[in-house]
Amino acid sequence: MIVLNGTVRMPEGALADLQAAAGRMVAATLQEPGCIRYAFAQDLLDRTLIHISEAWQDKAALDAHFATPHMVEWIAALGAIGMTERNLRIYETDEGIAV
């Protein structure tokens, strides 16, 4: 399993634009083969920080995701919104242990 976790930072006041673009992106991505989890969340203490959490069946599924039309649209939307920081990491892991 491939896990992608990290954050992006948006300018103050950009949340509504981000939500519209992210809603389309998440809905399309959740329909992709190999997508296990795909979620964004606004930080509770820093309103400009967005947490990203993804899980994919394998690297091939994640690579295919990066090539989708909705990913191209998402990258353009982030640029238009004015993303100021991007910190994402990809990990190869098993499914973990429930606690």
MARFI-325025 format. One record per atom (N, C-alpha, C): x, y, z. Coordinates in pm, whole numbers, padded with zeros to 5 digits, always signed. Example, Ala and Ser with C-alpha at 12.3 -4.5 7.8 and 13.67 -1.06 7.14 Angstrom:
+01319-00569+00780;+01230-00450+00780;+01320-00330+00780;+01285-00225+00708;+01367-00106+00714;+01290+00003+00787;
***
This chain:
+00086-00117+00000;+00000+00000+00000;+00090+00123+00000;+00046+00226-00069;+00115+00355-00075;+00031+00457+00002;+00097+00530+00093;+00031+00635+00170;+00098+00767+00136;+00019+00867+00109;+00068+01003+00086;+00006+01090+00194;+00091+01159+00269;+00045+01250+00375;+00121+01380+00363;+00056+01488+00402;+00125+01615+00404;+00030+01732+00415;+00083+01848+00379;+00006+01971+00391;+00031+02062+00271;-00066+02148+00248;-00051+02262+00158;-00102+02384+00235;-00050+02499+00199;-00092+02623+00267;-00155+02716+00165;-00267+02774+00204;-00342+02866+00121;-00338+03006+00180;-00355+03108+00097;-00363+03243+00151;-00491+03260+00235;-00489+03354+00327;-00610+03389+00403;-00722+03420+00304;-00842+03371+00333;-00958+03402+00250;-00975+03314+00128;-00889+03215+00108;-00897+03131-00012;-00976+03002+00010;-01029+02982+00130;-01092+02855+00163;-01211+02821+00073;-01296+02915+00043;-01414+02886-00041;-01371+02838-00180;-01272+02904-00238;-01223+02860-00369;-01160+02722-00360;-01085+02699-00253;-01022+02568-00233;-01127+02459-00217;-01231+02486-00140;-01336+02386-00117;-01405+02347-00247;-01432+02441-00333;-01498+02410-00460;-01410+02320-00545;-01283+02356-00560;-01190+02276-00640;-01164+02140-00576;-01146+02138-00445;-01118+02013-00373;-01237+01919-00378;-01357+01971-00371;-01476+01886-00378;-01482+01809-00508;-01455+01877-00619;-01453+01810-00749;-01340+01707-00754;-01224+01743-00703;-01108+01655-00707;-01131+01529-00624;-01180+01546-00503;-01202+01431-00414;-01307+01338-00474;-01418+01391-00523;-01524+01308-00580;-01472+01225-00697;-01395+01286-00785;-01341+01213-00900;-01236+01111-00856;-01151+01149-00764;-01042+01061-00720;-01095+00937-00649;-01198+00952-00568;-01254+00837-00497;-01310+00731-00591;-01335+00767-00717;-01384+00671-00816;-01271+00599-00890;-01147+00640-00866;-01034+00581-00938;-01002+00441-00886;-00964+00350-00978;-00918+00218-00934;-00795+00233-00844;-00793+00159-00735;-00678+00159-00646;-00680+00265-00538;-00779+00356-00541;-00788+00459-00437;-00856+00398-00314;-00785+00400-00202;-00837+00348-00076;-00891+00463+00010;-00817+00572+00015;-00858+00689+00095;-00804+00814+00027;-00885+00920+00029;-00844+01047-00029;-00919+01156+00045;-00850+01231+00131;-00921+01327+00215;-00836+01451+00241;-00904+01564+00250;-00843+01691+00287;-00911+01739+00415;-00835+01809+00501;-00892+01864+00624;-00822+01994+00658;-00900+02092+00698;-00843+02219+00742;-00792+02203+00884;-00674+02255+00911;-00615+02250+01044;-00702+02330+01142;-00720+02279+01262;-00805+02347+01361;-00743+02474+01417;-00611+02480+01421;-00544+02596+01480;-00486+02693+01378;-00461+02646+01258;-00404+02729+01151;-00496+02719+01030;-00583+02816+01013;-00689+02810+00911;-00636+02814+00768;-00508+02843+00748;-00451+02845+00613;-00382+02712+00578;-00378+02619+00672;-00308+02492+00651;-00409+02381+00622;-00388+02310+00511;-00475+02199+00471;-00396+02069+00478;-00449+01972+00551;-00386+01840+00563;-00440+01749+00453;-00352+01673+00392;-00390+01579+00287;-00354+01438+00333;-00447+01345+00317;-00425+01206+00355;-00478+01117+00243;-00389+01038+00186;-00426+00948+00076;-00372+00809+00104;-00442+00707+00055;-00392+00570+00056;-00429+00508-00078;-00333+00437-00136;-00348+00377-00268;-00307+00231-00263;-00370+00151-00344;-00341+00009-00349;-00193-00016-00382;-00139+00061-00476;+00000+00044-00515;+00049+00170-00587;+00178+00172-00618;+00239+00288-00683;+00180+00311-00822;+00145+00205-00892;+00085+00219-01025;-00046+00297-01018;-00128+00271-00916;-00254+00344-00900;-00228+00491-00872;-00129+00520-00787;-00096+00660-00758;-00042+00729-00883;+00045+00662-00957;+00098+00719-01081;-00014+00749-01180;-00111+00658-01193;-00224+00680-01282;-00306+00800-01236;-00321+00816-01105;-00393+00931-01048;-00329+01063-01092;-00196+01068-01086;-00126+01191-01122;-00148+01229-01269;-00187+01134-01352;-00207+01159-01495;-00352+01188-01534;-00444+01193-01437;-00586+01212-01469;-00617+01358-01503;-00721+01381-01583;-00762+01519-01613;-00799+01598-01488;-00863+01534-01388;-00899+01609-01267;-00776+01648-01186;-00666+01575-01199;-00543+01615-01131;-00482+01737-01200;-00487+01740-01332;-00439+01857-01407;-00520+01980-01367;-00652+01963-01357;-00740+02073-01316;-00707+02118-01174;-00680+02022-01084;-00649+02052-00945;-00521+02133-00934;-00418+02094-01005;-00290+02166-01001;-00309+02309-01050;-00387+02326-01156;-00416+02462-01205;-00493+02542-01101;-00588+02478-01034;-00667+02547-00931;-00579+02591-00815;-00485+02505-00773;-00395+02543-00664;-00312+02666-00702;-00268+02670-00827;-00194+02787-00873;-00279+02912-00872;-00403+02900-00918;-00494+03015-00924;-00532+03063-00783;-00546+02969-00691;-00581+03003-00553;-00464+03071-00483;-00343+03033-00522;-00224+03094-00463;-00160+03011-00354;-00153+02878-00376;-00087+02792-00279;+00052+02848-00249;+00085+02861-00122;+00213+02922-00085;+00312+02821-00029;+00267+02700+00001;+00356+02599+00059;+00301+02461+00028;+00389+02368+00000;+00350+02229-00029;+00450+02137+00038;+00401+02048+00125;+00487+01955+00196;+00418+01819+00196;+00451+01736+00097;+00387+01605+00083;+00494+01496+00084;+00462+01382+00144;+00554+01268+00149;+00479+01142+00110;+00548+01054+00036;+00492+00926-00004;+00564+00816+00074;+00485+00723+00128;+00539+00612+00206;+00487+00480+00150;+00571+00380+00149;+00528+00245+00116;+00513+00170+00248;+00397+00109+00269;+00367+00049+00399;+00273-00070+00383;+00248-00139+00492;+00142-00239+00492;+00014-00170+00537;-00087-00247+00568;-00215-00187+00608;-00220-00147+00754;-00114-00171+00827;-00109-00128+00966;-00190-00220+01058;-00189-00185+01184;-00258-00260+01288;-00361-00167+01353;-00485-00208+01360;-00589-00126+01426;-00562-00122+01576;-00576-00005+01633;-00556+00010+01777;-00680+00067+01843;
***
